[in-house]
């Protein structure tokens, strides 16, 4: 039996509330202290805000992609320069919540609302995703960009197959997110393999190439 849109909406809302509570409750206290990598991010954040030198790549601490640190700097400045551990972790929590939402959309787009809800619930309560959503590490961004990029790519392919000119926007947006993903974490370099998997499933769909070329061009 198909899941009604209203029921799916409320189920998703509950899942997002659960994800939000689990990722933000006592963020200022749990986990206690700062890990060395988080502290180094904080140092780079303060240096970037002080000098205005926001880098694509920060060579300190064995080298790190700069996107997450720059986002941390933006959040810190937006909150009036509050230098507390939770400020460095807030971007991770927000990104984690948005990843749960994106997982629902991707599951719904690929399979069904039920699959999307199940996948998003499991991610919302996943131990390891919770861990990385509550610490200021850049690794939390890799699944965020990948999930949203693949969702938008599939949406673009579907709209292109329906001969809707509306496929261009999700193709461009998905490509931009896919490209930005390479500025998140080293493990993201395997992401092109998932595009190859998409190609395998949609290789007989002529419209797949129109959407994918725009997607890759934007990336």
TIGUMI-374609 format. One line per field, with one value per atom (N, C-alpha, C): residue in three letters; x negated, y, z; residue number from 0. Coordinates in nm, 2 decimals. Example, Ala and Ser with C-alpha at 12.3 -4.5 7.8 and 13.67 -1.06 7.14 Angstrom:
<nodes>
resn c(Ala	Ala	Ala	Ser	Ser	Ser)
X c(-1.32	-1.23	-1.32	-1.28	-1.37	-1.29)
Y c(-0.57	-0.45	-0.33	-0.22	-0.11	0.00)
Z c(0.78	0.78	0.78	0.71	0.71	0.79)
resi c(0	0	0	1	1	1)
</nodes>
This chain:
<nodes>
resn c(Unk	Unk	Unk	Unk	Unk	Unk	Unk	Unk	Unk	Unk	Unk	Unk	Unk	Unk	Unk	Unk	Unk	Unk	Unk	Unk	Unk	Unk	Unk	Unk	Unk	Unk	Unk	Unk	Unk	Unk	Unk	Unk	Unk	Unk	Unk	Unk	Unk	Unk	Unk	Unk	Unk	Unk	Unk	Unk	Unk	Unk	Unk	Unk	Unk	Unk	Unk	Unk	Unk	Unk	Unk	Unk	Unk	Unk	Unk	Unk	Unk	Unk	Unk	Unk	Unk	Unk	Unk	Unk	Unk	Unk	Unk	Unk	Unk	Unk	Unk	Unk	Unk	Unk	Unk	Unk	Unk	Unk	Unk	Unk	Unk	Unk	Unk	Unk	Unk	Unk	Unk	Unk	Unk	Unk	Unk	Unk	Unk	Unk	Unk	Unk	Unk	Unk	Unk	Unk	Unk	Unk	Unk	Unk	Unk	Unk	Unk	Unk	Unk	Unk	Unk	Unk	Unk	Unk	Unk	Unk	Unk	Unk	Unk	Unk	Unk	Unk	Unk	Unk	Unk	Unk	Unk	Unk	Unk	Unk	Unk	Unk	Unk	Unk	Unk	Unk	Unk	Unk	Unk	Unk	Unk	Unk	Unk	Unk	Unk	Unk	Unk	Unk	Unk	Unk	Unk	Unk	Unk	Unk	Unk	Unk	Unk	Unk	Unk	Unk	Unk	Unk	Unk	Unk	Unk	Unk	Unk	Unk	Unk	Unk	Unk	Unk	Unk	Unk	Unk	Unk	Unk	Unk	Unk	Unk	Unk	Unk	Unk	Unk	Unk	Unk	Unk	Unk	Unk	Unk	Unk	Unk	Unk	Unk	Unk	Unk	Unk	Unk	Unk	Unk	Unk	Unk	Unk	Unk	Unk	Unk	Unk	Unk	Unk	Unk	Unk	Unk	Unk	Unk	Unk	Unk	Unk	Unk	Unk	Unk	Unk	Unk	Unk	Unk	Unk	Unk	Unk	Unk	Unk	Unk	Unk	Unk	Unk	Unk	Unk	Unk	Unk	Unk	Unk	Unk	Unk	Unk	Unk	Unk	Unk	Unk	Unk	Unk	Unk	Unk	Unk	Unk	Unk	Unk	Unk	Unk	Unk	Unk	Unk	Unk	Unk	Unk	Unk	Unk	Unk	Unk	Unk	Unk	Unk	Unk	Unk	Unk	Unk	Unk	Unk	Unk	Unk	Unk	Unk	Unk	Unk	Unk	Unk	Unk	Unk	Unk	Unk	Unk	Unk	Unk	Unk	Unk	Unk	Unk	Unk	Unk	Unk	Unk	Unk	Unk	Unk	Unk	Unk	Unk	Unk	Unk	Unk	Unk	Unk	Unk	Unk	Unk	Unk	Unk	Unk	Unk	Unk	Unk	Unk	Unk	Unk	Unk	Unk	Unk	Unk	Unk	Unk	Unk	Unk	Unk	Unk	Unk	Unk	Unk	Unk	Unk	Unk	Unk	Unk	Unk	Unk	Unk	Unk	Unk	Unk	Unk	Unk	Unk	Unk	Unk	Unk	Unk	Unk	Unk	Unk	Unk	Unk	Unk	Unk	Unk	Unk	Unk	Unk	Unk	Unk	Unk	Unk	Unk	Unk	Unk	Unk	Unk	Unk	Unk	Unk	Unk	Unk	Unk	Unk	Unk	Unk	Unk	Unk	Unk	Unk	Unk	Unk	Unk	Unk	Unk	Unk	Unk	Unk	Unk	Unk	Unk	Unk	Unk	Unk	Unk	Unk	Unk	Unk	Unk	Unk	Unk	Unk	Unk	Unk	Unk	Unk	Unk	Unk	Unk	Unk	Unk	Unk	Unk	Unk	Unk	Unk	Unk	Unk	Unk	Unk	Unk	Unk	Unk	Unk	Unk	Unk	Unk	Unk	Unk	Unk	Unk	Unk	Unk	Unk	Unk	Unk	Unk	Unk	Unk	Unk	Unk	Unk	Unk	Unk	Unk	Unk	Unk	Unk	Unk	Unk	Unk	Unk	Unk	Unk	Unk	Unk	Unk	Unk	Unk	Unk	Unk	Unk	Unk	Unk	Unk	Unk	Unk	Unk	Unk	Unk	Unk	Unk	Unk	Unk	Unk	Unk	Unk	Unk	Unk	Unk	Unk	Unk	Unk	Unk	Unk	Unk	Unk	Unk	Unk	Unk	Unk	Unk	Unk	Unk	Unk	Unk	Unk	Unk	Unk	Unk	Unk	Unk	Unk	Unk	Unk	Unk	Unk	Unk	Unk	Unk	Unk	Unk	Unk	Unk	Unk	Unk	Unk	Unk	Unk	Unk	Unk	Unk	Unk	Unk	Unk	Unk	Unk	Unk	Unk	Unk	Unk	Unk	Unk	Unk	Unk	Unk	Unk	Unk	Unk	Unk	Unk	Unk	Unk	Unk	Unk	Unk	Unk	Unk	Unk	Unk	Unk	Unk	Unk	Unk	Unk	Unk	Unk	Unk	Unk	Unk	Unk	Unk	Unk	Unk	Unk	Unk	Unk	Unk	Unk	Unk	Unk	Unk	Unk	Unk	Unk	Unk	Unk	Unk	Unk	Unk	Unk	Unk	Unk	Unk	Unk	Unk	Unk	Unk	Unk	Unk	Unk	Unk	Unk	Unk	Unk	Unk	Unk	Unk	Unk	Unk	Unk	Unk	Unk	Unk	Unk	Unk	Unk	Unk	Unk	Unk	Unk	Unk	Unk	Unk	Unk	Unk	Unk	Unk	Unk	Unk	Unk	Unk	Unk	Unk	Unk	Unk	Unk	Unk	Unk	Unk	Unk	Unk	Unk	Unk	Unk	Unk	Unk	Unk	Unk	Unk	Unk	Unk	Unk	Unk	Unk	Unk	Unk	Unk)
X c(-0.09	0.00	-0.09	-0.06	-0.14	-0.12	-0.23	-0.23	-0.18	-0.08	-0.02	-0.12	-0.11	-0.21	-0.21	-0.09	-0.08	-0.15	-0.12	-0.18	-0.33	-0.38	-0.52	-0.59	-0.52	-0.57	-0.58	-0.48	-0.49	-0.59	-0.61	-0.71	-0.85	-0.87	-1.00	-1.02	-0.92	-0.94	-0.98	-0.92	-0.96	-1.11	-1.15	-1.28	-1.38	-1.35	-1.43	-1.44	-1.33	-1.34	-1.43	-1.42	-1.51	-1.65	-1.68	-1.81	-1.87	-1.78	-1.82	-1.86	-1.77	-1.79	-1.92	-1.93	-2.05	-2.18	-2.18	-2.30	-2.33	-2.23	-2.25	-2.23	-2.17	-2.15	-2.28	-2.30	-2.42	-2.55	-2.54	-2.65	-2.77	-2.74	-2.85	-2.92	-2.86	-2.92	-2.96	-2.89	-2.92	-2.95	-3.07	-3.18	-3.25	-3.31	-3.39	-3.52	-3.56	-3.69	-3.70	-3.82	-3.84	-3.94	-3.92	-4.02	-4.13	-4.25	-4.36	-4.33	-4.26	-4.23	-4.13	-4.03	-3.93	-4.00	-4.09	-4.17	-4.25	-4.31	-4.38	-4.29	-4.17	-4.07	-4.04	-4.02	-3.99	-4.10	-4.22	-4.34	-4.33	-4.32	-4.31	-4.19	-4.08	-3.96	-3.99	-4.05	-4.08	-4.18	-4.28	-4.38	-4.32	-4.23	-4.17	-4.08	-4.01	-3.92	-4.01	-4.12	-4.21	-4.28	-4.32	-4.40	-4.32	-4.20	-4.12	-4.17	-4.27	-4.32	-4.25	-4.14	-4.07	-4.12	-4.17	-4.25	-4.16	-4.20	-4.14	-4.19	-4.32	-4.39	-4.47	-4.46	-4.54	-4.65	-4.77	-4.88	-4.92	-4.87	-4.91	-4.84	-4.89	-4.83	-4.81	-4.92	-4.92	-4.84	-4.78	-4.71	-4.56	-4.48	-4.33	-4.26	-4.16	-4.08	-4.02	-4.01	-3.97	-3.83	-3.74	-3.60	-3.54	-3.56	-3.50	-3.55	-3.68	-3.74	-3.68	-3.66	-3.60	-3.46	-3.39	-3.25	-3.25	-3.34	-3.35	-3.38	-3.46	-3.50	-3.37	-3.29	-3.17	-3.07	-3.06	-2.97	-3.02	-3.15	-3.20	-3.18	-3.20	-3.18	-3.04	-2.95	-2.80	-2.75	-2.82	-2.78	-2.85	-2.91	-2.98	-3.12	-3.18	-3.32	-3.32	-3.21	-3.21	-3.31	-3.41	-3.52	-3.49	-3.39	-3.36	-3.36	-3.39	-3.40	-3.27	-3.16	-3.03	-3.02	-3.08	-3.07	-3.14	-3.26	-3.33	-3.25	-3.16	-3.09	-2.95	-2.90	-2.77	-2.76	-2.86	-2.85	-2.83	-2.90	-2.89	-2.75	-2.69	-2.55	-2.45	-2.46	-2.37	-2.39	-2.51	-2.54	-2.49	-2.50	-2.45	-2.30	-2.23	-2.08	-2.04	-2.11	-2.07	-2.10	-2.20	-2.23	-2.12	-2.06	-1.95	-1.83	-1.81	-1.70	-1.73	-1.86	-1.89	-1.89	-1.91	-1.90	-1.76	-1.66	-1.52	-1.49	-1.53	-1.50	-1.56	-1.69	-1.75	-1.68	-1.65	-1.58	-1.44	-1.37	-1.24	-1.26	-1.36	-1.38	-1.41	-1.50	-1.55	-1.45	-1.38	-1.29	-1.15	-1.13	-0.99	-1.00	-0.89	-0.89	-0.93	-0.88	-0.91	-1.06	-1.12	-1.27	-1.34	-1.30	-1.36	-1.34	-1.23	-1.20	-1.29	-1.30	-1.38	-1.52	-1.57	-1.71	-1.75	-1.66	-1.69	-1.68	-1.59	-1.58	-1.71	-1.75	-1.87	-1.99	-2.00	-2.11	-2.10	-1.97	-1.95	-2.00	-1.99	-2.02	-2.15	-2.22	-2.35	-2.45	-2.52	-2.62	-2.73	-2.79	-2.90	-2.86	-2.75	-2.70	-2.68	-2.63	-2.61	-2.74	-2.84	-2.97	-3.03	-3.03	-3.09	-3.00	-2.87	-2.79	-2.81	-2.88	-2.90	-3.04	-3.13	-3.27	-3.30	-3.40	-3.43	-3.53	-3.50	-3.58	-3.52	-3.60	-3.55	-3.49	-3.52	-3.47	-3.31	-3.24	-3.10	-3.04	-3.12	-3.07	-3.07	-3.15	-3.16	-3.02	-2.96	-2.83	-2.72	-2.73	-2.63	-2.64	-2.76	-2.77	-2.73	-2.77	-2.75	-2.60	-2.53	-2.39	-2.31	-2.33	-2.26	-2.29	-2.42	-2.46	-2.39	-2.39	-2.33	-2.17	-2.11	-1.97	-1.94	-2.01	-1.98	-2.01	-2.11	-2.14	-2.03	-1.98	-1.87	-1.74	-1.72	-1.60	-1.62	-1.74	-1.76	-1.73	-1.78	-1.76	-1.61	-1.54	-1.40	-1.32	-1.36	-1.29	-1.33	-1.45	-1.49	-1.42	-1.40	-1.33	-1.18	-1.13	-0.99	-0.99	-1.10	-1.12	-1.08	-1.11	-1.08	-1.21	-1.20	-1.31	-1.36	-1.28	-1.32	-1.44	-1.49	-1.60	-1.73	-1.74	-1.87	-1.91	-1.82	-1.86	-1.91	-1.84	-1.90	-2.03	-2.04	-2.17	-2.28	-2.26	-2.37	-2.39	-2.29	-2.30	-2.37	-2.33	-2.40	-2.54	-2.57	-2.71	-2.80	-2.75	-2.82	-2.85	-2.75	-2.77	-2.87	-2.86	-2.95	-3.09	-3.11	-3.25	-3.30	-3.21	-3.25	-3.29	-3.23	-3.26	-3.41	-3.48	-3.63	-3.71	-3.64	-3.71	-3.67	-3.62	-3.57	-3.66	-3.69	-3.77	-3.83	-3.94	-4.02	-3.94	-3.86	-3.78	-3.68	-3.65	-3.55	-3.60	-3.72	-3.78	-3.72	-3.65	-3.59	-3.45	-3.41	-3.27	-3.25	-3.35	-3.32	-3.28	-3.32	-3.28	-3.13	-3.06	-2.92	-2.85	-2.92	-2.87	-2.87	-2.98	-2.99	-2.87	-2.83	-2.72	-2.59	-2.58	-2.46	-2.46	-2.57	-2.58	-2.53	-2.57	-2.53	-2.38	-2.32	-2.17	-2.09	-2.15	-2.08	-2.14	-2.23	-2.30	-2.21	-2.09	-2.00	-1.90	-1.92	-1.83	-1.91	-1.86	-1.93	-1.94	-1.83	-1.83	-1.93	-1.98	-2.08	-2.20	-2.24	-2.36	-2.34	-2.22	-2.20	-2.22	-2.15	-2.16	-2.30	-2.37	-2.50	-2.60	-2.59	-2.69	-2.68	-2.56	-2.54	-2.59	-2.56	-2.61	-2.76	-2.83	-2.97	-3.03	-2.96	-3.01	-3.01	-2.90	-2.89	-2.99	-3.02	-3.12	-3.26)
Y c(-0.12	0.00	0.12	0.22	0.34	0.42	0.48	0.57	0.71	0.76	0.88	1.00	1.10	1.21	1.28	1.29	1.36	1.27	1.14	1.05	1.05	1.05	1.05	1.18	1.29	1.42	1.42	1.38	1.37	1.27	1.16	1.06	1.12	1.19	1.26	1.37	1.44	1.55	1.49	1.38	1.31	1.27	1.21	1.16	1.28	1.39	1.51	1.57	1.56	1.61	1.52	1.39	1.29	1.32	1.34	1.37	1.50	1.60	1.73	1.72	1.65	1.64	1.56	1.45	1.36	1.43	1.53	1.60	1.73	1.78	1.92	1.91	1.81	1.81	1.81	1.91	1.93	1.93	1.99	1.99	2.06	2.15	2.23	2.14	2.03	1.94	1.80	1.75	1.62	1.62	1.57	1.51	1.62	1.59	1.69	1.73	1.85	1.90	1.91	1.91	1.92	1.82	1.75	1.66	1.75	1.70	1.78	1.83	1.75	1.79	1.91	1.90	2.00	2.13	2.12	2.24	2.30	2.22	2.28	2.35	2.29	2.36	2.50	2.50	2.62	2.73	2.68	2.78	2.83	2.74	2.79	2.88	2.85	2.94	3.08	3.09	3.22	3.29	3.22	3.28	3.33	3.26	3.30	3.42	3.42	3.54	3.66	3.64	3.76	3.81	3.73	3.77	3.79	3.73	3.73	3.63	3.55	3.45	3.32	3.30	3.18	3.09	2.97	2.89	2.77	2.73	2.60	2.48	2.49	2.38	2.44	2.38	2.42	2.32	2.35	2.25	2.20	2.27	2.23	2.10	2.03	1.91	1.80	1.78	1.68	1.72	1.84	1.89	1.86	1.96	1.94	2.03	1.97	2.05	2.17	2.28	2.40	2.43	2.37	2.41	2.40	2.30	2.29	2.39	2.42	2.52	2.66	2.68	2.81	2.83	2.71	2.72	2.74	2.68	2.70	2.85	2.91	3.05	3.14	3.10	3.18	3.17	3.05	3.03	3.10	3.09	3.16	3.31	3.37	3.51	3.55	3.46	3.49	3.49	3.42	3.41	3.51	3.61	3.71	3.68	3.58	3.55	3.46	3.40	3.31	3.19	3.18	3.08	2.97	2.89	2.78	2.65	2.53	2.41	2.38	2.42	2.38	2.46	2.58	2.66	2.59	2.52	2.44	2.32	2.27	2.15	2.18	2.30	2.33	2.30	2.34	2.31	2.16	2.07	1.93	1.88	1.94	1.90	1.94	2.06	2.10	2.02	2.00	1.92	1.78	1.72	1.59	1.58	1.68	1.69	1.70	1.78	1.80	1.67	1.60	1.47	1.37	1.37	1.28	1.32	1.44	1.49	1.44	1.47	1.43	1.28	1.20	1.06	1.01	1.08	1.05	1.08	1.20	1.24	1.14	1.10	1.01	0.87	0.82	0.69	0.70	0.81	0.83	0.83	0.91	0.92	0.79	0.72	0.59	0.48	0.47	0.36	0.40	0.44	0.48	0.56	0.62	0.69	0.60	0.48	0.39	0.37	0.34	0.32	0.45	0.56	0.69	0.71	0.68	0.70	0.60	0.48	0.38	0.42	0.46	0.50	0.62	0.72	0.84	0.81	0.72	0.69	0.62	0.52	0.45	0.55	0.64	0.74	0.83	0.87	0.96	0.90	0.77	0.70	0.63	0.64	0.57	0.62	0.52	0.56	0.64	0.60	0.66	0.80	0.81	0.94	1.03	0.99	1.07	1.12	1.03	1.07	1.18	1.17	1.27	1.39	1.38	1.50	1.59	1.53	1.60	1.64	1.63	1.67	1.75	1.84	1.93	1.88	1.77	1.70	1.72	1.74	1.77	1.65	1.53	1.40	1.40	1.47	1.47	1.53	1.61	1.67	1.58	1.48	1.39	1.33	1.26	1.20	1.31	1.42	1.53	1.57	1.60	1.64	1.53	1.40	1.29	1.26	1.26	1.23	1.33	1.46	1.56	1.57	1.54	1.55	1.43	1.31	1.20	1.21	1.27	1.30	1.39	1.50	1.60	1.54	1.46	1.40	1.31	1.22	1.13	1.21	1.32	1.41	1.47	1.51	1.57	1.47	1.35	1.24	1.21	1.20	1.18	1.29	1.41	1.52	1.53	1.50	1.50	1.39	1.27	1.16	1.20	1.29	1.34	1.46	1.49	1.60	1.73	1.75	1.87	1.96	2.09	2.17	2.20	2.16	2.18	2.09	2.00	1.92	1.99	2.11	2.18	2.23	2.28	2.34	2.23	2.12	2.01	1.96	1.95	1.90	1.99	2.12	2.22	2.22	2.23	2.23	2.10	1.99	1.86	1.86	1.91	1.91	2.00	2.12	2.21	2.14	2.08	2.01	1.89	1.82	1.71	1.76	1.87	1.93	1.98	2.04	2.09	1.98	1.86	1.75	1.71	1.74	1.71	1.80	1.91	1.99	1.96	1.84	1.80	1.70	1.59	1.49	1.39	1.34	1.26	1.14	1.08	0.96	0.99	1.12	1.16	1.12	1.09	1.07	0.94	0.86	0.74	0.77	0.90	0.93	0.91	0.93	0.90	0.76	0.66	0.52	0.51	0.59	0.59	0.65	0.74	0.79	0.68	0.60	0.48	0.38	0.37	0.28	0.34	0.47	0.53	0.51	0.52	0.50	0.36	0.26	0.12	0.10	0.17	0.16	0.23	0.34	0.43	0.44	0.34	0.35	0.34	0.28	0.27	0.39	0.48	0.60	0.72	0.75	0.85	0.99	1.02	1.14	1.15	1.04	1.03	1.11	1.11	1.17	1.32	1.37	1.52	1.57	1.51	1.55	1.54	1.43	1.40	1.50	1.53	1.62	1.76	1.81	1.93	1.92	1.81	1.78	1.79	1.72	1.71	1.85	1.92	2.05	2.15	2.14	2.22	2.18	2.05	2.01	2.06)
Z c(0.00	0.00	0.00	-0.09	-0.10	0.03	0.07	0.19	0.15	0.22	0.18	0.21	0.12	0.13	0.27	0.33	0.46	0.56	0.56	0.66	0.65	0.52	0.50	0.55	0.53	0.58	0.73	0.80	0.95	1.00	0.93	0.96	0.95	0.83	0.81	0.91	0.95	1.05	1.18	1.22	1.35	1.34	1.23	1.21	1.22	1.15	1.16	1.30	1.37	1.51	1.60	1.57	1.64	1.61	1.48	1.43	1.50	1.50	1.56	1.71	1.78	1.93	1.95	1.88	1.91	1.87	1.78	1.73	1.80	1.87	1.94	2.09	2.15	2.29	2.37	2.45	2.53	2.45	2.33	2.24	2.31	2.40	2.47	2.57	2.60	2.71	2.66	2.55	2.51	2.36	2.32	2.41	2.48	2.60	2.67	2.61	2.63	2.58	2.43	2.38	2.23	2.19	2.08	2.02	1.96	1.95	1.89	1.75	1.67	1.53	1.53	1.63	1.64	1.69	1.78	1.83	1.72	1.63	1.52	1.42	1.40	1.32	1.38	1.51	1.58	1.56	1.57	1.55	1.41	1.31	1.17	1.15	1.21	1.20	1.25	1.37	1.42	1.34	1.29	1.20	1.07	1.01	0.89	0.91	1.02	1.05	1.08	1.15	1.18	1.06	0.97	0.85	0.72	0.72	0.60	0.49	0.53	0.44	0.45	0.38	0.38	0.27	0.30	0.21	0.16	0.04	-0.02	0.05	0.09	0.16	0.27	0.39	0.51	0.53	0.51	0.52	0.66	0.76	0.90	0.93	1.04	1.09	0.98	0.90	0.79	0.67	0.67	0.56	0.57	0.54	0.54	0.44	0.37	0.28	0.36	0.29	0.36	0.38	0.31	0.31	0.45	0.52	0.65	0.75	0.75	0.83	0.80	0.67	0.63	0.67	0.67	0.72	0.87	0.94	1.09	1.12	1.03	1.05	1.03	0.93	0.90	1.02	1.07	1.19	1.31	1.34	1.45	1.44	1.32	1.30	1.32	1.26	1.27	1.41	1.50	1.64	1.73	1.66	1.74	1.79	1.73	1.78	1.90	1.94	2.06	2.03	2.12	2.11	2.21	2.18	2.27	2.18	2.23	2.15	2.07	2.13	2.06	1.93	1.92	1.80	1.68	1.71	1.61	1.57	1.66	1.63	1.57	1.59	1.53	1.38	1.30	1.16	1.13	1.21	1.19	1.22	1.33	1.37	1.26	1.21	1.10	0.98	0.94	0.82	0.84	0.95	0.98	0.97	1.02	1.01	0.86	0.79	0.64	0.56	0.61	0.54	0.56	0.68	0.71	0.62	0.60	0.51	0.36	0.32	0.19	0.16	0.27	0.25	0.23	0.30	0.27	0.12	0.07	-0.06	-0.16	-0.14	-0.23	-0.23	-0.11	-0.10	-0.17	-0.15	-0.21	-0.36	-0.41	-0.56	-0.62	-0.56	-0.62	-0.60	-0.49	-0.46	-0.42	-0.30	-0.25	-0.13	-0.08	0.04	0.16	0.16	0.27	0.28	0.17	0.17	0.22	0.17	0.21	0.36	0.42	0.56	0.64	0.59	0.67	0.66	0.55	0.54	0.62	0.62	0.69	0.84	0.89	1.03	1.08	1.00	1.03	1.04	0.95	0.95	1.07	1.10	1.21	1.34	1.35	1.48	1.47	1.36	1.34	1.44	1.51	1.61	1.55	1.44	1.38	1.32	1.26	1.20	1.32	1.43	1.55	1.60	1.61	1.65	1.57	1.44	1.35	1.34	1.38	1.38	1.51	1.60	1.73	1.76	1.66	1.67	1.55	1.56	1.45	1.35	1.29	1.19	1.05	0.95	0.82	0.75	0.80	0.74	0.73	0.82	0.82	0.69	0.62	0.50	0.37	0.37	0.25	0.22	0.32	0.29	0.25	0.31	0.28	0.14	0.08	-0.06	-0.15	-0.11	-0.20	-0.21	-0.10	-0.10	-0.17	-0.15	-0.22	-0.37	-0.40	-0.54	-0.62	-0.56	-0.63	-0.64	-0.53	-0.54	-0.65	-0.66	-0.77	-0.90	-0.92	-1.05	-1.09	-1.00	-1.03	-1.06	-0.99	-1.02	-1.16	-1.19	-1.32	-1.43	-1.41	-1.51	-1.53	-1.42	-1.43	-1.50	-1.47	-1.53	-1.68	-1.71	-1.85	-1.93	-1.87	-1.93	-1.96	-1.87	-1.89	-1.98	-2.04	-2.14	-2.07	-1.95	-1.87	-1.87	-1.92	-1.91	-1.77	-1.67	-1.53	-1.49	-1.58	-1.54	-1.53	-1.59	-1.60	-1.46	-1.39	-1.25	-1.16	-1.14	-1.05	-1.10	-1.24	-1.29	-1.26	-1.27	-1.24	-1.09	-1.01	-0.86	-0.81	-0.87	-0.83	-0.86	-0.98	-1.03	-0.94	-0.90	-0.81	-0.68	-0.62	-0.50	-0.51	-0.62	-0.64	-0.65	-0.72	-0.73	-0.60	-0.52	-0.39	-0.29	-0.32	-0.23	-0.23	-0.33	-0.34	-0.24	-0.19	-0.09	0.05	0.07	0.20	0.28	0.22	0.28	0.18	0.21	0.11	0.06	0.15	0.11	0.00	-0.02	-0.12	-0.26	-0.28	-0.41	-0.47	-0.39	-0.45	-0.51	-0.49	-0.54	-0.69	-0.78	-0.92	-0.94	-0.86	-0.87	-0.87	-0.78	-0.77	-0.90	-0.96	-1.09	-1.20	-1.19	-1.28	-1.26	-1.13	-1.09	-1.15	-1.14	-1.20	-1.35	-1.41	-1.56	-1.59	-1.51	-1.54	-1.53	-1.44	-1.43	-1.53	-1.58	-1.67	-1.81	-1.84	-1.97	-2.09	-2.07	-2.19	-2.19	-2.10	-2.10	-2.17	-2.29	-2.37	-2.30	-2.22	-2.15	-2.03	-1.99	-1.88	-1.92	-2.05	-2.09	-2.10	-2.13	-2.13	-1.99	-1.89	-1.75	-1.70	-1.73	-1.67	-1.73	-1.86	-1.92	-1.85	-1.82	-1.75	-1.61	-1.55	-1.41	-1.40	-1.49	-1.49	-1.53	-1.62	-1.66	-1.54	-1.46	-1.34	-1.23	-1.23	-1.13	-1.15)
resi c(0	0	0	1	1	1	2	2	2	3	3	3	4	4	4	5	5	5	6	6	6	7	7	7	8	8	8	9	9	9	10	10	10	11	11	11	12	12	12	13	13	13	14	14	14	15	15	15	16	16	16	17	17	17	18	18	18	19	19	19	20	20	20	21	21	21	22	22	22	23	23	23	24	24	24	25	25	25	26	26	26	27	27	27	28	28	28	29	29	29	30	30	30	31	31	31	32	32	32	33	33	33	34	34	34	35	35	35	36	36	36	37	37	37	38	38	38	39	39	39	40	40	40	41	41	41	42	42	42	43	43	43	44	44	44	45	45	45	46	46	46	47	47	47	48	48	48	49	49	49	50	50	50	51	51	51	52	52	52	53	53	53	54	54	54	55	55	55	56	56	56	57	57	57	58	58	58	59	59	59	60	60	60	61	61	61	62	62	62	63	63	63	64	64	64	65	65	65	66	66	66	67	67	67	68	68	68	69	69	69	70	70	70	71	71	71	72	72	72	73	73	73	74	74	74	75	75	75	76	76	76	77	77	77	78	78	78	79	79	79	80	80	80	81	81	81	82	82	82	83	83	83	84	84	84	85	85	85	86	86	86	87	87	87	88	88	88	89	89	89	90	90	90	91	91	91	92	92	92	93	93	93	94	94	94	95	95	95	96	96	96	97	97	97	98	98	98	99	99	99	100	100	100	101	101	101	102	102	102	103	103	103	104	104	104	105	105	105	106	106	106	107	107	107	108	108	108	109	109	109	110	110	110	111	111	111	112	112	112	113	113	113	114	114	114	115	115	115	116	116	116	117	117	117	118	118	118	119	119	119	120	120	120	121	121	121	122	122	122	123	123	123	124	124	124	125	125	125	126	126	126	127	127	127	128	128	128	129	129	129	130	130	130	131	131	131	132	132	132	133	133	133	134	134	134	135	135	135	136	136	136	137	137	137	138	138	138	139	139	139	140	140	140	141	141	141	142	142	142	143	143	143	144	144	144	145	145	145	146	146	146	147	147	147	148	148	148	149	149	149	150	150	150	151	151	151	152	152	152	153	153	153	154	154	154	155	155	155	156	156	156	157	157	157	158	158	158	159	159	159	160	160	160	161	161	161	162	162	162	163	163	163	164	164	164	165	165	165	166	166	166	167	167	167	168	168	168	169	169	169	170	170	170	171	171	171	172	172	172	173	173	173	174	174	174	175	175	175	176	176	176	177	177	177	178	178	178	179	179	179	180	180	180	181	181	181	182	182	182	183	183	183	184	184	184	185	185	185	186	186	186	187	187	187	188	188	188	189	189	189	190	190	190	191	191	191	192	192	192	193	193	193	194	194	194	195	195	195	196	196	196	197	197	197	198	198	198	199	199	199	200	200	200	201	201	201	202	202	202	203	203	203	204	204	204	205	205	205	206	206	206	207	207	207	208	208	208	209	209	209	210	210	210	211	211	211	212	212	212	213	213	213	214	214	214	215	215	215	216	216	216	217	217	217	218	218	218)
</nodes>
